[in-house]
Each structure stands twice: as C-alpha cells, then as structure tokens.
Amino acid sequence: MLSEEIQNQTIVDTIYRNIESKLSNALDDIVSFSGIRETFAVGFVDIVNSTNITARLSQDKASLYYSTFLNSMSVIVKACGGVVIKNIGDGLMFSFQEVPNDSKNKIFVNMLECGLNMVYRREMINEKLAQVDLPEINYRVSADYGSLLVADSKTSFNKDLFGTPVNSSYKINHAAYPNSMVIGQNLYQNLHDLEGYDFREVDDCILLANKKYEVYEVNRSLK
C-alpha cells in the first residue's frame, strides 16, 4: 500500500515539474501576438437544436450531418472572400479583414452577402442532406465589427482573433430567429445607410461592458 502511495506521489511530482517547465516557456511557445490591432468583421453561424437531432443518428450519420453543414458554410465564406477562423462546437467562426485603400463598404458588403447567402442557400443544403436520408438543418448567423488582436498559433494554419467583436458576434447569435442573420450595434452603426439592405432592431439584446448592446436583423432590400 505504501509503495503504491509513493508511486502515485512520484507521478504527481513528475506532472508538476513538467507543467512548471512548460509554463516557463509559455509566453513564446504556442501562441504569439503581433501587438498590432487590426479591423475585422467577424461572423458566427450555429446549428439550431443539433444535440437533440444528432442524438437520434448513428455516429456515421451524425458525422455526415455536421460535415455537410460545416463544409457548405466554409465554401460560402471562401466564395465571398472571407477566412474560416475555427469550428466552435457545431458552429463556425469566420472573418473579413479591412484592407487599406479598399472601399470601407467592401468589408461590410462581403460580410452581409456571406451571411445572407448562408441563409438563402439552406434549401440547397437540405436537399443534399435529404439525398443521404438526413434531417433538415436550421441555423442562425450573426456578425459584428471592430478592432481585434491577431495571434499566430502553432496549432492552427489560420490566425486567431481576440477581442470584443469576437465575443459579441458569438453572444448575439441566440437573438436571431432560426434561418436568419443578425448584426451587432457596432457593425450596424457603420453600415445602416448601406443601400440594398433592410435593418430591423430585434427585441432581444445582450449586455456588453454592463451596457445594453443592440442587435439588428438584416435582409436584402425588396425595393
């Protein structure tokens, strides 16, 4: 019994020393920041009620369900000139970076068209799912805009983004009706007079820095 306790303590001590050694190099190991803030529109698309849906599917069917959705969303992002940042659970985070000397409207149009195409292409995606006997899919799209810190990571091919627009884009997602797109207050303030789109403030909102942060549904204008 005593020998087992000694062995266990040896394992704990080894783990402790290993962690201490790794942490001492953590500042310049996995993630590194440039220290320069850059401006992005950040989007998030998330499946509605996926846990209950996939619970009724086999592992292979659930994998096909998720991969069909994520791959379809990735294709739309890239076709609109955006970059896929990462998968978050059953959702996908993506971005459009503001480029010097480009029209400022370009980043906004790209983001709006990306999100709206995600919504409008749902029927096509559901046709693909039906062909392999999978249930139809519903999802929400959200986006926001602002200054972010950019990090290079040894564990990812893409740059990672940190800052308020990432958090707000994720948080406002629940304010969207299924199969619709919402945008945050900061993105709205920069593009509310953009021609070709209609904006409607939704009843739901989030708290950001302990202040009410408004959310707007967006659609193409019918005029």
Secondary structure, DSSP 8 states (H G I E B T S, - for coil): -HHHHHHHHHHHHHHHHHHHHHHHTGGGSSEEEEEEEEEEEEEEEEESSHHHHHTTS-HHHHHHHHHHHHHHHHHHHHHTT-EEEEEETTEEEEEEE--TTS-HHHHHHHHHHHHHHHHHTHHHHHHHHHHTT-----EEEEEEEEEEEEEEETT-SS-EEESHHHHHHHHGGGGS-TT-EEEEHHHHHHHTT-TTEEEEE-S--EEETTEEE-EEEEEE---
